[in-house]
Amino acid sequence: MSTILHLYFVLGVFHHLVIGENSTSNETCLLPDCYEDRFDIPGGFEREEVPQMVTFTFSGKITPTVRSQINEVFTTSITNPNRCPVSITAFVLGKGSRSCDIHKMFVRGHEIAIQGYNSTWPGSWTTRQWRENTANYRSTLSQGGYVPEEELKGMRAPLQQPGKDEQFKMIADAGFLWDSTLLGGPTTLNKKTEWPVTLTSRIPPKFCKNPGFCPEDLYPGLWEVPLLRLANTPIPCSYLDACVSYKDNQLTSTSKIYEVLNANFDRNYKVENTSNRAPFQVNIRVESLNDNLQKEALKDFLHTLSGYEDVWILGISQVIAWMQNPVDKHRALEFGAWDCPDRDYKVECDSDYDSGSSEDGEGEGFAQFIDGKTLLIVQYVLLSVTYILVVVYDRYAHPRDQ
């Protein structure tokens, strides 16, 4: 008997050290702040009771051309079941973006999220470098892009390259609600898609699709929205244009691209063995909007989605809001986080177009990305240098009589 009791004691200690330190029990992991059941529907609903959420994300710089292209695809005539405009999530790359176009997208109802100021490879960045390129840029974007900082809730790393705990420590310290950098989702059509989870427990190795770059520490309350890959393509790809531009490309027509999107959507939405109504995600680089095949396929796919009465096209933060307080598809029509946005246009934005900025956004200048105090210092230094040069030139050009 004593041997059995001793064995139970050892197992209990092992459970505490190995399991208890790295995970949260079902009794303590509760919504709205914690969720870890990757394949289960929040709220315990049956599949048919759950609204199917779809997120379209765009990564890159926001310019007049890009905004116009997005408006062409996501027209105001396409609405959600509550008659509110559909929403996309734009991961803004600061360098080259136009602040007024960012603001206009926000007023239109789209979600603005952070990709960073520039697109250098961040895999070896320190926490300080992560903060300078992302958290600090969020503050600058809030001021220059007329988007309240509390509305800038999420981020995706530059080049979709996670940065281990250095990145996630910055995210937690900066108060972001969610990240969407880590790869996830099945690479075949016969497996279920995972739901977003909180990083309350350590990520199991089988769910780390970025070996060596996933966080190892715990970040309670921080949501990880997996960067989902498309299946039934020449290669598994997280971005639509990567599938289309692959060297052995088979997606050579609008109809073939549409078929891939629709098949992946059906896996989440209605295929009996794989549907758990996990949010479906389409990721797009803004440059791919120049490709008419992809753009027309997106239009056709949106037309299909708009024909369903329980399919919603939302920003990522709206998806998390539902997960925190899940309701069935009937009550979703009155779900507050999915109401039509009421956002005021800032007339100051108009003056930005009179500043001589170029069409592609490259002409906005350095001043857009530094604060007023730093700009004042830069101006003072430039004036001082100019004064010295003038004095020196005057002395040598007009020497005084000896």
C-alpha positions as CSV (number, residue, x, y, z in Angstrom):
1,M,0.0,0.0,0.0
2,S,2.8,2.4,0.9
3,T,4.4,1.8,-2.5
4,I,1.2,2.7,-4.3
5,L,0.8,5.8,-2.2
6,H,4.4,6.8,-2.9
7,L,3.7,6.3,-6.6
8,Y,0.7,8.5,-6.5
9,F,2.7,11.2,-4.7
10,V,5.5,11.1,-7.3
11,L,2.9,11.3,-10.1
12,G,1.3,14.2,-8.4
13,V,4.5,16.1,-8.1
14,F,5.3,15.3,-11.7
15,H,1.9,16.6,-12.8
16,H,2.5,19.8,-10.9
17,L,6.0,20.4,-12.3
18,V,5.4,19.4,-15.9
19,I,1.8,20.1,-16.5
20,G,0.8,22.6,-13.8
21,E,3.6,25.0,-14.6
22,N,2.9,25.1,-18.3
23,S,-0.8,25.0,-18.6
24,T,-4.1,26.1,-17.1
25,S,-6.8,23.8,-16.0
26,N,-10.3,23.9,-17.5
27,E,-11.5,25.2,-14.1
28,T,-9.3,28.3,-14.2
29,C,-9.1,28.9,-18.0
30,L,-12.4,30.7,-18.5
31,L,-13.7,33.2,-21.0
32,P,-13.4,36.1,-21.6
33,D,-9.8,36.2,-20.7
34,C,-8.6,32.6,-21.4
35,Y,-9.3,30.0,-24.1
36,E,-7.2,27.0,-25.0
37,D,-9.6,24.5,-26.7
38,R,-8.2,24.8,-30.2
39,F,-10.7,22.7,-32.0
40,D,-13.8,23.2,-29.8
41,I,-16.5,25.8,-30.3
42,P,-16.5,28.5,-27.6
43,G,-19.7,28.6,-25.6
44,G,-20.5,25.0,-26.2
45,F,-22.7,25.6,-29.2
46,E,-23.6,23.1,-31.8
47,R,-22.0,23.8,-35.1
48,E,-25.2,24.8,-36.9
49,E,-25.8,27.4,-34.2
50,V,-22.6,29.3,-34.7
51,P,-22.1,32.3,-37.0
52,Q,-19.3,31.5,-39.5
53,M,-16.7,34.3,-39.3
54,V,-14.4,35.2,-42.2
55,T,-11.4,37.5,-41.9
56,F,-9.6,39.1,-44.9
57,T,-6.2,40.5,-44.0
58,F,-4.1,42.8,-46.1
59,S,-0.4,43.4,-45.4
60,G,1.7,46.3,-46.7
61,K,1.7,50.0,-47.2
62,I,-1.6,51.9,-47.5
63,T,-1.6,54.4,-50.4
64,P,-4.4,56.0,-52.4
65,T,-4.1,53.3,-55.0
66,V,-4.2,50.4,-52.5
67,R,-7.2,52.0,-50.7
68,S,-9.0,52.4,-54.1
69,Q,-8.3,48.7,-55.0
70,I,-9.6,47.5,-51.6
71,N,-12.8,49.6,-52.0
72,E,-13.2,48.1,-55.5
73,V,-13.3,44.6,-54.0
74,F,-15.0,45.3,-50.7
75,T,-17.8,47.6,-52.0
76,T,-20.4,49.2,-49.7
77,S,-23.0,47.0,-51.4
78,I,-21.6,43.9,-49.7
79,T,-22.9,43.8,-46.1
80,N,-23.0,41.5,-43.2
81,P,-26.3,39.9,-42.1
82,N,-27.0,43.0,-39.8
83,R,-26.7,45.2,-42.9
84,C,-23.5,46.8,-41.6
85,P,-20.5,47.1,-44.0
86,V,-18.0,44.2,-44.0
87,S,-14.6,44.8,-42.5
88,I,-11.1,43.8,-43.3
89,T,-8.0,44.0,-41.2
90,A,-5.1,46.0,-42.6
91,F,-1.6,45.3,-41.2
92,V,0.0,48.6,-42.0
93,L,3.6,48.9,-43.0
94,G,4.6,52.4,-42.0
95,K,7.3,53.2,-44.5
96,G,5.5,54.5,-47.6
97,S,2.0,54.6,-46.2
98,R,-0.3,57.6,-46.5
99,S,-1.7,58.6,-43.1
100,C,-4.9,60.1,-44.6
101,D,-5.7,56.9,-46.5
102,I,-5.2,54.9,-43.3
103,H,-7.7,57.2,-41.6
104,K,-10.2,56.9,-44.5
105,M,-10.0,53.1,-44.3
106,F,-10.6,53.3,-40.5
107,V,-13.6,55.6,-41.0
108,R,-15.0,53.3,-43.6
109,G,-15.2,50.6,-40.9
110,H,-12.0,48.6,-41.5
111,E,-9.7,47.5,-38.8
112,I,-6.2,49.0,-38.7
113,A,-3.4,46.8,-37.2
114,I,0.3,47.1,-36.9
115,Q,2.9,45.4,-39.1
116,G,5.7,47.8,-38.2
117,Y,7.5,50.8,-39.7
118,N,9.8,48.9,-42.0
119,S,10.0,45.3,-43.4
120,T,13.5,44.3,-42.3
121,W,13.8,40.7,-41.1
122,P,13.0,40.7,-37.4
123,G,14.0,37.1,-36.4
124,S,16.9,38.3,-34.2
125,W,15.5,41.5,-32.9
126,T,15.8,42.4,-29.2
127,T,12.7,43.4,-27.3
128,R,13.9,47.0,-27.6
129,Q,14.1,46.7,-31.4
130,W,10.6,45.2,-31.5
131,R,9.3,48.1,-29.4
132,E,10.9,50.7,-31.6
133,N,9.6,49.2,-34.8
134,T,6.1,48.2,-33.7
135,A,4.9,49.6,-30.4
136,N,6.4,53.0,-31.0
137,Y,5.1,53.0,-34.5
138,R,1.6,52.4,-33.1
139,S,1.8,55.6,-31.2
140,T,3.0,57.5,-34.3
141,L,0.3,56.0,-36.4
142,S,-2.3,56.9,-33.9
143,Q,-1.2,60.6,-34.1
144,G,-0.6,60.8,-37.8
145,G,-3.2,58.4,-39.0
146,Y,-6.0,59.8,-36.8
147,V,-6.8,56.3,-35.4
148,P,-7.3,56.1,-31.6
149,E,-4.5,54.1,-30.1
150,E,-7.0,51.9,-28.2
151,E,-8.4,50.9,-31.6
152,L,-4.9,49.6,-32.7
153,K,-5.3,46.3,-30.9
154,G,-3.2,43.8,-32.8
155,M,-0.1,43.2,-34.9
156,R,1.6,40.8,-37.3
157,A,5.4,40.7,-37.5
158,P,7.2,42.1,-40.5
159,L,7.7,39.5,-43.2
160,Q,5.4,37.2,-41.0
161,Q,8.6,36.3,-39.1
162,P,8.0,35.7,-35.4
163,G,10.6,36.8,-32.9
164,K,10.4,34.3,-30.0
165,D,9.8,35.8,-26.5
166,E,11.5,39.0,-27.5
167,Q,8.5,39.8,-29.7
168,F,5.8,38.5,-27.3
169,K,7.2,40.3,-24.3
170,M,7.0,43.5,-26.2
171,I,3.4,42.7,-27.3
172,A,2.4,42.1,-23.7
173,D,4.2,45.1,-22.3
174,A,2.7,47.4,-25.0
175,G,-0.9,46.2,-24.1
176,F,-1.8,44.7,-27.5
177,L,-4.8,42.4,-27.3
178,W,-3.7,39.9,-30.0
179,D,-1.0,38.8,-32.4
180,S,-1.4,37.0,-35.7
181,T,2.1,35.9,-36.7
182,L,2.5,32.2,-35.8
183,L,1.6,29.8,-38.6
184,G,-1.4,27.6,-38.0
185,G,-4.2,25.6,-39.7
186,P,-4.2,22.4,-41.6
187,T,-2.4,21.9,-44.9
188,T,-5.1,19.5,-46.2
189,L,-8.9,19.7,-46.5
190,N,-9.6,16.7,-44.4
191,K,-8.6,18.2,-41.0
192,K,-10.2,20.8,-38.8
193,T,-9.0,24.4,-38.5
194,E,-8.0,25.6,-35.0
195,W,-9.6,28.5,-33.2
196,P,-7.6,31.4,-31.8
197,V,-6.3,30.8,-28.3
198,T,-4.7,32.7,-25.4
199,L,-1.1,32.2,-24.6
200,T,-1.9,31.2,-21.1
201,S,0.0,27.9,-21.6
202,R,3.1,27.0,-23.4
203,I,2.5,26.2,-27.1
204,P,2.6,22.5,-27.6
205,P,5.4,21.5,-30.1
206,K,2.9,20.1,-32.6
207,F,1.2,23.5,-32.9
208,C,4.5,25.4,-33.3
209,K,4.8,25.6,-37.1
210,N,7.7,28.1,-36.7
211,P,10.2,25.9,-35.0
212,G,12.7,27.9,-32.9
213,F,10.7,31.1,-33.1
214,C,7.6,30.4,-31.0
215,P,7.4,31.9,-27.5
216,E,8.2,29.7,-24.5
217,D,7.1,32.0,-21.7
218,L,3.4,32.4,-20.8
219,Y,1.4,35.6,-21.7
220,P,-2.0,35.4,-20.0
221,G,-4.7,37.4,-21.7
222,L,-2.8,37.7,-25.0
223,W,-4.6,36.1,-27.9
224,E,-2.8,34.3,-30.8
225,V,-4.8,34.3,-34.0
226,P,-3.0,31.7,-36.2
227,L,-1.8,32.8,-39.6
228,L,-3.8,30.2,-41.5
229,R,-2.6,28.4,-44.6
230,L,-4.6,27.5,-47.6
231,A,-4.8,23.8,-48.5
232,N,-5.4,22.1,-51.8
233,T,-2.8,24.3,-53.5
234,P,0.6,23.6,-55.2
235,I,2.2,24.3,-51.8
236,P,0.7,25.1,-48.4
237,C,0.8,28.9,-48.3
238,S,-0.3,31.5,-45.8
239,Y,-0.7,34.2,-48.4
240,L,-2.9,33.9,-51.5
241,D,-0.3,35.4,-53.8
242,A,2.3,32.9,-52.7
243,C,0.1,30.1,-54.0
244,V,-0.6,31.9,-57.3
245,S,3.1,32.9,-57.9
246,Y,4.6,29.5,-57.1
247,K,6.9,28.3,-59.9
248,D,4.7,25.2,-60.6
249,N,1.6,27.4,-60.5
250,Q,-1.6,25.6,-61.3
251,L,-3.8,28.6,-60.3
252,T,-3.9,30.1,-63.8
253,S,-7.4,31.4,-63.9
254,T,-9.9,33.3,-61.8
255,S,-12.1,30.2,-61.5
256,K,-9.2,28.0,-60.2
257,I,-8.3,30.6,-57.5
258,Y,-12.0,30.9,-56.5
259,E,-12.3,27.1,-56.2
260,V,-9.3,27.0,-53.8
261,L,-10.9,29.7,-51.6
262,N,-14.3,28.1,-51.7
263,A,-13.0,24.6,-50.9
264,N,-11.1,25.9,-47.9
265,F,-14.1,27.9,-46.7
266,D,-16.4,24.9,-47.0
267,R,-14.0,22.8,-44.8
268,N,-14.7,25.3,-42.0
269,Y,-18.3,26.0,-42.7
270,K,-20.2,22.9,-43.7
271,V,-18.1,19.8,-44.5
272,E,-19.4,17.3,-41.9
273,N,-16.1,15.8,-40.6
274,T,-14.1,19.0,-40.6
275,S,-16.5,21.9,-39.9
276,N,-16.1,23.4,-36.4
277,R,-17.0,26.9,-37.6
278,A,-13.5,28.1,-36.7
279,P,-12.8,31.6,-38.3
280,F,-11.8,31.3,-41.9
281,Q,-8.9,33.5,-43.0
282,V,-7.7,34.8,-46.3
283,N,-4.3,36.7,-46.2
284,I,-3.3,39.0,-49.0
285,R,-0.3,41.2,-49.7
286,V,-1.5,44.6,-51.1
287,E,0.7,44.2,-54.1
288,S,-1.4,41.2,-55.3
289,L,-4.3,43.6,-55.9
290,N,-2.5,44.5,-59.1
291,D,-3.2,41.0,-60.3
292,N,-6.6,41.0,-62.0
293,L,-6.9,37.2,-61.6
294,Q,-6.7,37.4,-57.8
295,K,-8.8,40.5,-57.6
296,E,-11.6,39.0,-59.7
297,A,-11.5,35.8,-57.7
298,L,-11.8,37.7,-54.5
299,K,-14.9,39.5,-55.9
300,D,-16.5,36.2,-56.9
301,F,-15.7,34.7,-53.5
302,L,-17.2,37.7,-51.7
303,H,-20.3,37.3,-53.8
304,T,-20.7,33.7,-52.7
305,L,-20.1,34.6,-49.0
306,S,-22.7,37.4,-49.1
307,G,-25.3,34.8,-50.1
308,Y,-25.2,33.1,-46.7
309,E,-27.4,34.3,-43.9
310,D,-25.0,33.2,-41.1
311,V,-21.6,34.2,-42.6
312,W,-19.9,37.4,-41.3
313,I,-16.9,39.2,-42.8
314,L,-15.2,40.8,-39.9
315,G,-12.0,42.3,-38.5
316,I,-9.9,40.2,-36.2
317,S,-10.7,42.2,-33.1
318,Q,-14.4,41.5,-33.8
319,V,-13.7,37.8,-34.0
320,I,-12.0,37.9,-30.6
321,A,-14.9,40.0,-29.2
322,W,-17.3,37.2,-30.1
323,M,-15.0,34.5,-28.6
324,Q,-14.9,36.4,-25.4
325,N,-18.7,36.6,-25.2
326,P,-20.0,34.0,-27.7
327,V,-23.6,34.2,-28.9
328,D,-25.6,32.0,-31.4
329,K,-26.1,33.1,-35.0
330,H,-29.6,34.6,-34.2
331,R,-28.3,36.8,-31.3
332,A,-25.3,37.8,-33.5
333,L,-27.6,40.2,-35.4
334,E,-27.7,42.3,-32.2
335,F,-24.1,41.6,-31.0
336,G,-22.7,45.0,-30.1
337,A,-19.1,44.5,-31.3
338,W,-20.5,43.8,-34.8
339,D,-22.6,47.0,-35.0
340,C,-22.1,49.5,-37.8
341,P,-19.1,51.7,-36.9
342,D,-19.7,55.3,-36.0
343,R,-16.4,57.0,-36.7
344,D,-15.9,60.7,-37.5
345,Y,-13.8,61.9,-40.4
346,K,-11.1,64.3,-39.4
347,V,-11.0,67.3,-41.7
348,E,-7.3,67.8,-40.8
349,C,-6.7,64.8,-43.1
350,D,-7.6,66.9,-46.1
351,S,-4.5,69.1,-45.6
352,D,-2.2,66.1,-45.9
353,Y,-3.0,65.9,-49.6
354,D,-1.7,69.4,-50.1
355,S,1.7,68.6,-48.8
356,G,3.2,67.5,-52.1
357,S,3.2,63.8,-51.2
358,S,3.7,61.4,-54.1
359,E,1.0,58.9,-55.2
360,D,2.9,56.0,-53.7
361,G,3.2,57.6,-50.4
362,E,7.0,57.8,-50.4
363,G,6.9,61.6,-50.3
364,E,5.4,62.0,-46.9
365,G,8.9,62.5,-45.4
366,F,10.7,61.6,-42.2
367,A,8.6,64.1,-40.2
368,Q,5.6,61.8,-40.3
369,F,7.3,59.1,-38.2
370,I,8.9,61.2,-35.5
371,D,7.3,63.1,-32.6
372,G,7.2,66.9,-32.4
373,K,10.0,67.2,-29.9
374,T,12.4,65.2,-32.0
375,L,11.3,67.2,-35.1
376,L,12.1,70.4,-33.3
377,I,15.6,69.2,-32.5
378,V,16.2,68.1,-36.0
379,Q,15.0,71.5,-37.3
380,Y,17.3,73.3,-34.9
381,V,20.3,71.3,-35.9
382,L,19.6,71.9,-39.6
383,L,19.2,75.6,-39.0
384,S,22.5,75.7,-37.0
385,V,24.4,73.9,-39.7
386,T,22.9,76.2,-42.4
387,Y,23.9,79.3,-40.4
388,I,27.5,78.0,-40.0
389,L,27.8,77.2,-43.7
390,V,26.5,80.7,-44.6
391,V,29.0,82.4,-42.3
392,V,31.9,80.3,-43.6
393,Y,30.9,80.9,-47.2
394,D,30.6,84.7,-46.6
395,R,34.1,84.8,-45.0
396,Y,35.8,83.0,-47.8
397,A,33.8,84.6,-50.6
398,H,34.2,88.1,-49.3
399,P,37.5,88.3,-47.4
400,R,37.9,91.4,-45.3
401,D,40.7,93.8,-46.0
402,Q,43.7,93.1,-43.8
